[in-house]
Amino acid sequence: MATVKYGVIGAGSIAQFRHVPEIYNNPNAELVAIVDINKDRCNMVCEKYDAKPYYDYKKMLAEEKLDAVVVATPNYLHAQQTIDSLKAGCHVLVEKPMATTRADAKKMIATAKQKRKYLMIGMNQRLMAPHVKAKEILETGKLGKVLSFETTFKHGGPDGWSQDGAASWFFIKNKAVMGVTGDLGVHKADLMRYLLGEEFVEVTGFIGTLDKVNDKGKIINIDDNAYISMKSKSGTLGTMTISWTNYGNMEDNGTTLYCENGVMLISRCKEFGVKVLYKNGQSEFYKVGKVATNTEQVGSGVSEMFTDCIINRKKPSIDGMEGYRAIDIIISAMESAKTGKAKKISQR
Ligand SMILES: NC(=O)c1ccc[n+]([C@@H]2O[C@H](COP(=O)([O-])OP(=O)(O)OC[C@H]3O[C@@H](n4cnc5c(N)ncnc54)[C@H](O)[C@@H]3O)[C@@H](O)[C@H]2O)c1
């Protein structure tokens, strides 16, 4: 295969800021078509990137000979559009959260297996430079076991990001299904599994809607803040705090790991992406670039990785099962918040 021929479903912000330009600029990829139900938006993006516009993804799948599809639509559409694209013979890169239920995620994984196509999930946090460096340091064993952690992901909300602002699907319960939990929590669930290199076995969630309003000035009926306590298989304890109400242009996407031999601060200071403070008084500061924020985009590396996997026939490391485990943590936290009890996560 000389180049990977792509179709992109959804011409919203993630497509415009990341997938479309990243595919367009990749010499190993070819952007063939883009689909969006918003015709003006679709035409505008297609014109800019020289792609064919479609307003119905099934028509694109029927008419174009594609190798791969990127699914970048509201959460409730991910499962069906992914399954249809796999059945049409395409590899699929689907945005996070991969699905809104465990059952749908399992169907997506089974379809990919049955059709012998790759399924990758756009959980890009692990590819960001500070997180790559953190993983590398953890793997040297210098810091010993991670005893506990705090990870945060907070900003002013997707109304400042989505193409539809405060009228966005992000604030509509039956389209988003999960609020800040599905938006930022899934990212952090994936990142912490990745950094620790093990599974979480129990979570407790306090999840609520504190302040966010939609375009009509009405409080949204989906979560905008969550405090989630997590316990790993080996006993590491940690908290994830995520928010859509960090107003005042204060984005926070950082992690602190408290380890046997010291502390690692990831994306906690502007100058150094990673700082390590050892118990013996030594320290290491790494200038390794930034974690992307809504206002400061850095290349995600996601579609490059997917393209490389397709060309070189290697299974993506961020596959369907990785996506499943991330939503399993978040759905378990939501179940805990409902029942008021800690939720055990069974190992599959
Ligand atoms: N990986 C990341 O860092 C990251 C960041 C932001 C968003 N996302 C994910 O990307 C997905 C899209 O989010 P966004 O920020 O681009 O939202 P957005 O609101 O900016 O765009 C969504 C687009 O989907 C289109 N759409 C709706 N129904 C459609 C349909 N049936 N067929 C085709 N297009 C349809 C809308 O018209 C809109 O243009 C979400 O699942 C979100 O969670 C991922």
The ligand as a MOL file (V3000), in Angstrom:
LIG
                    3D

  0  0  0     0  0            999 V3000
M  V30 BEGIN CTAB
M  V30 COUNTS 44 48 0 0 0
M  V30 BEGIN ATOM
M  V30 1 N -8.7480 13.0140 21.6880 0
M  V30 2 C -8.9940 14.2250 22.1130 0
M  V30 3 O -8.1530 14.8790 22.7190 0
M  V30 4 C -10.3400 14.8320 21.8590 0
M  V30 5 C -10.5190 16.2080 22.0080 0
M  V30 6 C -11.7740 16.7390 21.7390 0
M  V30 7 C -12.8150 15.9260 21.3170 0
M  V30 8 N -12.6040 14.5980 21.2090 0 CHG=1
M  V30 9 C -13.6950 13.7030 20.7910 0
M  V30 10 O -13.9730 13.9090 19.4160 0
M  V30 11 C -15.3500 13.7070 19.1470 0
M  V30 12 C -15.8830 14.9340 18.3990 0
M  V30 13 O -15.7270 16.0730 19.2410 0
M  V30 14 P -15.4610 17.5490 18.6950 0
M  V30 15 O -14.7320 18.2400 19.7700 0
M  V30 16 O -14.8800 17.5030 17.3440 0 CHG=-1
M  V30 17 O -16.9750 18.0730 18.6590 0
M  V30 18 P -17.6260 19.2110 17.7320 0
M  V30 19 O -18.9180 19.5340 18.3740 0
M  V30 20 O -16.6800 20.3280 17.5030 0
M  V30 21 O -17.8530 18.4640 16.3550 0
M  V30 22 C -18.6840 17.3440 16.1770 0
M  V30 23 C -19.0940 17.3070 14.7100 0
M  V30 24 O -19.8110 16.1010 14.4430 0
M  V30 25 C -20.8130 16.4540 13.4840 0
M  V30 26 N -21.8670 15.4250 13.4470 0
M  V30 27 C -22.9050 15.2380 14.2940 0
M  V30 28 N -23.6390 14.1860 13.8920 0
M  V30 29 C -23.0420 13.6910 12.7770 0
M  V30 30 C -23.3440 12.6110 11.9010 0
M  V30 31 N -24.4070 11.8090 12.1110 0
M  V30 32 N -22.5230 12.3920 10.8450 0
M  V30 33 C -21.4660 13.1960 10.6110 0
M  V30 34 N -21.1400 14.2490 11.4030 0
M  V30 35 C -21.9310 14.4780 12.4700 0
M  V30 36 C -21.3050 17.8160 13.9560 0
M  V30 37 O -22.0580 18.4960 12.9660 0
M  V30 38 C -19.9870 18.4830 14.3110 0
M  V30 39 O -19.4440 19.1740 13.2020 0
M  V30 40 C -16.0000 13.4690 20.5080 0
M  V30 41 O -16.2030 12.1100 20.7320 0
M  V30 42 C -15.0000 13.9960 21.5100 0
M  V30 43 O -15.0400 13.3120 22.7530 0
M  V30 44 C -11.3940 14.0580 21.4370 0
M  V30 END ATOM
M  V30 BEGIN BOND
M  V30 1 1 1 2
M  V30 2 2 2 3
M  V30 3 1 2 4
M  V30 4 1 4 5
M  V30 5 2 4 44
M  V30 6 2 5 6
M  V30 7 1 6 7
M  V30 8 2 7 8
M  V30 9 1 8 9
M  V30 10 1 8 44
M  V30 11 1 9 10
M  V30 12 1 9 42
M  V30 13 1 10 11
M  V30 14 1 11 12
M  V30 15 1 11 40
M  V30 16 1 12 13
M  V30 17 1 13 14
M  V30 18 2 14 15
M  V30 19 1 14 16
M  V30 20 1 14 17
M  V30 21 1 17 18
M  V30 22 2 18 19
M  V30 23 1 18 20
M  V30 24 1 18 21
M  V30 25 1 21 22
M  V30 26 1 22 23
M  V30 27 1 23 24
M  V30 28 1 23 38
M  V30 29 1 24 25
M  V30 30 1 25 26
M  V30 31 1 25 36
M  V30 32 1 26 27
M  V30 33 1 26 35
M  V30 34 2 27 28
M  V30 35 1 28 29
M  V30 36 1 29 30
M  V30 37 2 29 35
M  V30 38 1 30 31
M  V30 39 2 30 32
M  V30 40 1 32 33
M  V30 41 2 33 34
M  V30 42 1 34 35
M  V30 43 1 36 37
M  V30 44 1 36 38
M  V30 45 1 38 39
M  V30 46 1 40 41
M  V30 47 1 40 42
M  V30 48 1 42 43
M  V30 END BOND
M  V30 END CTAB
M  END
